[in-house]
Amino acid sequence: MKPTTITWTCPHCERDTAVTVHPYVPARVSGPPEDCYPAQSGGIYPAHCANCDASIDVGTALEQANEQEADALAARADEECDRRRDEGA
């Protein structure tokens, strides 16, 4: 998963905040040295509501980003099916 921007609604002040979710990338430790790299920890930015300073729950943000990415993938698949159907008609 690449970094994804979601809209997070603060449960305390109900303000919407754009949150960028960065996925965890595991280390690659085998193969040629030029293809190896350390693990990159996932995270979110910002980590707090700009209005009331409430912490943004990382788990909830990751879940929402995964759902958003799955919805986008399904929409692209539907578009491709429609395109192929139209080409065959």
C-alpha positions as CSV (number, residue, x, y, z in Angstrom):
1,M,0.0,0.0,0.0
2,K,1.3,3.4,-0.9
3,P,0.7,6.5,1.3
4,T,-3.0,7.3,1.3
5,T,-4.8,10.4,2.4
6,I,-8.1,9.9,4.3
7,T,-10.6,12.3,5.9
8,W,-10.6,11.6,9.7
9,T,-13.4,13.1,11.8
10,C,-12.4,13.9,15.3
11,P,-14.8,12.2,17.8
12,H,-14.2,15.0,20.3
13,C,-14.8,18.2,18.2
14,E,-16.2,16.7,15.0
15,R,-13.7,18.5,12.9
16,D,-12.6,16.8,9.6
17,T,-8.9,16.5,9.2
18,A,-6.9,15.2,6.2
19,V,-4.6,12.5,7.5
20,T,-1.8,10.8,5.4
21,V,-1.4,7.2,6.3
22,H,2.0,5.7,5.6
23,P,2.1,1.9,5.5
24,Y,4.7,-0.3,7.2
25,V,7.2,-1.6,4.7
26,P,9.1,-4.7,5.9
27,A,12.9,-4.9,5.4
28,R,14.4,-6.7,2.5
29,V,17.4,-8.6,3.7
30,S,18.1,-11.1,1.0
31,G,19.3,-10.9,-2.6
32,P,21.9,-8.5,-4.0
33,P,23.0,-5.8,-1.6
34,E,21.8,-3.0,-3.9
35,D,18.2,-4.4,-3.6
36,C,18.2,-4.6,0.2
37,Y,16.8,-2.0,2.5
38,P,15.7,-1.6,6.2
39,A,12.2,-1.7,7.4
40,Q,10.2,1.5,7.3
41,S,7.7,2.0,10.1
42,G,4.2,3.0,9.2
43,G,2.5,5.9,10.7
44,I,0.1,8.8,10.2
45,Y,0.5,12.6,9.8
46,P,-0.7,14.6,11.6
47,A,-1.0,12.4,14.7
48,H,-3.3,14.9,16.5
49,C,-6.4,16.9,15.7
50,A,-5.3,20.5,14.9
51,N,-8.5,21.8,16.6
52,C,-8.5,20.1,20.0
53,D,-5.2,18.1,20.0
54,A,-7.0,14.7,20.4
55,S,-4.8,11.8,19.3
56,I,-5.7,10.2,16.0
57,D,-6.1,6.4,16.4
58,V,-3.5,4.8,14.1
59,G,-5.5,1.5,13.9
60,T,-8.6,3.3,12.8
61,A,-6.8,5.4,10.3
62,L,-5.1,2.3,8.8
63,E,-8.4,0.5,8.6
64,Q,-10.0,3.4,6.9
65,A,-7.1,3.7,4.4
66,N,-7.4,0.0,3.6
67,E,-11.1,0.3,3.0
68,Q,-10.6,3.3,0.8
69,E,-8.0,1.5,-1.2
70,A,-10.2,-1.6,-1.6
71,D,-13.1,0.6,-2.8
72,A,-10.9,2.3,-5.3
73,L,-9.7,-1.1,-6.6
74,A,-13.2,-2.3,-6.9
75,A,-14.2,0.8,-8.8
76,R,-11.3,0.4,-11.3
77,A,-12.3,-3.3,-11.8
78,D,-15.9,-2.3,-12.5
79,E,-14.7,0.4,-15.0
80,E,-12.5,-2.2,-16.8
81,C,-15.4,-4.7,-17.0
82,D,-17.7,-2.0,-18.4
83,R,-15.0,-1.0,-20.9
84,R,-14.5,-4.6,-22.1
85,R,-18.3,-5.1,-22.3
86,D,-18.7,-2.0,-24.4
87,E,-15.8,-3.0,-26.7
88,G,-17.4,-6.4,-27.2
89,A,-20.8,-5.0,-28.0
